[in-house]
């Protein structure tokens, strides 16, 4: 489970409004490892898990303006991480 720091909502808003790279780095430091562990638990491949987690973080950077309209960053990430993990699992067979 992703541990929620109390200030993450502020960090996400700062990223969405001001394109603040430092805010992205903070968000990355809190979210990348949980994404990596979740992906690895399903894929059983460190390389695939890293690729999936990196892709999700890249999507968050690309869609940073949309994050302003996301009420729950964790629900958004869960939705974003399931599809790439499934795709990697399915296509790796």
C-alpha positions as CSV (number, residue, x, y, z in Angstrom):
1,X,0.0,0.0,0.0
2,X,1.2,3.5,-0.8
3,X,2.0,5.5,2.3
4,X,0.3,8.9,2.0
5,X,2.4,11.8,3.1
6,X,0.1,14.7,4.3
7,X,1.7,17.2,1.9
8,X,1.4,15.1,-1.3
9,X,-1.7,16.8,-2.4
10,X,0.1,20.1,-2.2
11,X,3.0,18.7,-4.2
12,X,0.7,17.4,-6.9
13,X,-1.0,20.7,-7.1
14,X,2.3,22.6,-7.3
15,X,3.3,20.2,-10.1
16,X,0.1,20.6,-12.0
17,X,-0.1,24.4,-11.7
18,X,3.5,25.5,-12.0
19,X,5.2,22.6,-13.8
20,X,7.5,22.4,-10.9
21,X,10.2,19.8,-11.5
22,X,11.2,19.7,-7.8
23,X,7.6,18.8,-7.0
24,X,7.8,15.9,-9.5
25,X,11.0,14.7,-7.8
26,X,9.2,14.6,-4.5
27,X,6.2,12.8,-5.9
28,X,8.6,10.4,-7.7
29,X,10.4,9.6,-4.4
30,X,7.2,8.7,-2.7
31,X,5.5,6.8,-5.5
32,X,8.1,5.0,-7.6
33,X,9.1,2.2,-5.2
34,X,5.5,1.2,-4.3
35,X,4.8,1.1,-8.0
36,X,7.9,-1.0,-8.6
37,X,7.1,-3.4,-5.9
38,X,3.5,-3.8,-7.0
39,X,4.6,-4.4,-10.6
40,X,7.2,-6.9,-9.6
41,X,4.8,-8.8,-7.4
42,X,2.7,-9.5,-10.5
43,X,5.3,-9.7,-13.2
44,X,8.1,-11.5,-11.4
45,X,10.6,-9.6,-13.6
46,X,12.7,-6.7,-12.2
47,X,13.3,-5.3,-15.7
48,X,9.6,-5.4,-16.7
49,X,8.6,-4.0,-13.3
50,X,11.0,-1.1,-13.6
51,X,9.8,-0.4,-17.1
52,X,6.2,-0.3,-16.0
53,X,6.8,1.9,-13.0
54,X,9.0,4.3,-15.1
55,X,6.3,4.5,-17.7
56,X,3.6,5.3,-15.1
57,X,5.8,8.1,-13.6
58,X,6.5,9.4,-17.2
59,X,2.7,9.4,-17.8
60,X,2.3,11.4,-14.6
61,X,4.9,13.9,-15.9
62,X,3.3,14.2,-19.3
63,X,-0.2,14.6,-17.9
64,X,0.8,16.9,-15.0
65,X,-1.7,19.5,-16.0
66,X,-4.5,17.0,-15.7
67,X,-3.5,16.1,-12.1
68,X,-5.1,19.3,-11.0
69,X,-8.5,17.7,-11.7
70,X,-7.6,14.5,-9.9
71,X,-9.3,14.3,-6.5
72,X,-7.3,11.2,-5.3
73,X,-3.8,10.8,-6.7
74,X,-3.7,7.2,-5.3
75,X,-6.8,6.1,-7.1
76,X,-5.5,7.7,-10.3
77,X,-2.2,5.9,-10.0
78,X,-3.9,2.6,-9.2
79,X,-6.0,3.0,-12.4
80,X,-2.8,3.9,-14.3
81,X,-0.7,1.1,-13.0
82,X,-3.1,-1.8,-13.6
83,X,-3.3,-1.4,-17.4
84,X,0.5,-1.3,-18.0
85,X,1.1,-4.3,-15.6
86,X,-1.7,-6.3,-17.3
87,X,-0.3,-5.4,-20.7
88,X,3.2,-6.4,-19.8
89,X,2.0,-9.6,-18.2
90,X,-0.2,-10.5,-21.2
91,X,2.3,-9.7,-23.9
92,X,5.2,-11.3,-22.1
93,X,3.5,-14.7,-22.3
